[in-house]
Amino acid sequence: MRVATWNVNSVKKRVPRLLPWLDERRPDVLCLQETKLADDAFDELLGAELAGRGYAVARHGEAQWNGVAILSRIGLDDVVAGLPGAPGFPRPEARAISATCDGIRVHSVYVPNGRTPDSEHYHYKLAWLAALTEMVGSGPQDAMVCGDMNIAPADIDVFDPDAYIGQTHVTAPERAALAKLQELGLRDVVRDRWPAERVFTYWDYRAGMFHQDLGMRIDLALASATVAGRARAAWVDRQARKGTGPSDHAPVIVDLDQAPDGDIGPVVPPPSAPAVKRGSVKLPQS
């Protein structure tokens, strides 16, 4: 069973990349984030293509922003769109959807960005994460929470901690909120498998960040112990970030029970750029 998660940063723009990727990697379950399409538009754009590939689809979208979906070839039951009890900004946003796929409760989530520390959007992010934690905690034991968490769990998950001082995604309250979610018994499958490796999933479009491998690991696959124990491979498909018209995120892939490509490493293909000297690079927005 192959489970993947990918922030596509507009599914409409990414169709020329998404469909060939599905044919190549053949995930059994794919969680999408930032689809940026209303539900009817999603169905019109991709319904026939996905059905032809054997995927059932659960989607929860908006016309311009946010949007999440789950594609599954192994069952898609008890779909819940949205996050009960979650705050809005000011209205509820399309940031979460869940369904049961072959016995696993799968959550596809797009956590609010937070924008700047201590802003209204930052506090919204923390409250939204608390609502997610409550929902997941009240659900089945076999579960996965997959998606763009907009939080780097630890300093190892950014190219240079000094570059992120004063920025969101790395603050203590954000990391504490993510840790509280994991305290439900969820394992960070990629980091568990590769505890000391340089692994990123997001690279800013600007300033050649991808080619220099100046990234962050903010797209996570969290799994309950029963599911994490089935992991045979966990990796980032960096190839999907290369070439023409990519998303600024790469897919994260977790293989359960068997690994069709083998336990091939944390990042495929591995980056060629060496690690930078700490403090030598500033973020493009700085």
Secondary structure, 3 states (H helix, E strand, C coil): CEEEEEECCCHHHHHHHHHHHHHHHCCCEEEEECCCCCHHHHHHHHHHHHHHCCCEEEEECCCCCCCEEEEECCCCEEEEECCCCCCCCCCCCCCEEEEEECCEEEEEEECCCCCCCCCHHHHHHHHHHHHHHHHHHCCCCCEEEEEECCCCCCHHHECCHHHHCCCCCCCHHHHHHHHHHHCCCEEEHHHHHCCCCCCCCECCCHHHCCCCCCCECCEEEEEEHHHHCCEEEEEEEHHHHCCCCCCCECCEEEEECCCCCCCCCCEECCCCCCCCCCCCCCCCCC
